[in-house]
Amino acid sequence: MFDRRLIKHFDWGLAGCALLLVGLSVYAIYSANFAALGLWRRTLYLRQATWAGLGLGAMCAVCCVHYRNFARFAYVVYALTLLALLVVAVVGKESLGAQRWLRLGPLTLQPSEVAKLAVVAWTAMLA
């Protein structure tokens, strides 16, 4: 299922620039909070590095799949996103005067951000 041409045609320069930017941002957070008194602020860079690592893993997983395979699931993702947006209207968490977050256990999700990707995938599939 893995296509070896993906490695040959992968944009290593772009990936390197993204990794450099992530590394610089983690270092900036580390240096800005190095002398902080609270433990939570001193470990912010670890949280950023963890999420960056998870994002890197997701990027690698998505790059291993041909983009046309995503078209099969565009309707499903679009429908689930619309459902999540309706759920936000009913039981969403209010923040700064707007109801836009879903609480999923210890995590919160903003379905409008996922909806942006779902609309792009759905319209690209229709074209």
JOSULGI-V983463 format. One line per field, one symbol per residue. phi: phi as a letter, one per 40 degrees, with the letter a starting at -180 (. if undefined). Layout:
# JOSULGI-V983463
phi = ???
This chain:
# JOSULGI-V983463
phi = .cccccccccccccccccccccccccccccccbcccccccccbcccccccccccccccccccccbcccccccbcccccccccccccccccbcccafgbcabbcbgcbbbbccccccccccccccccc
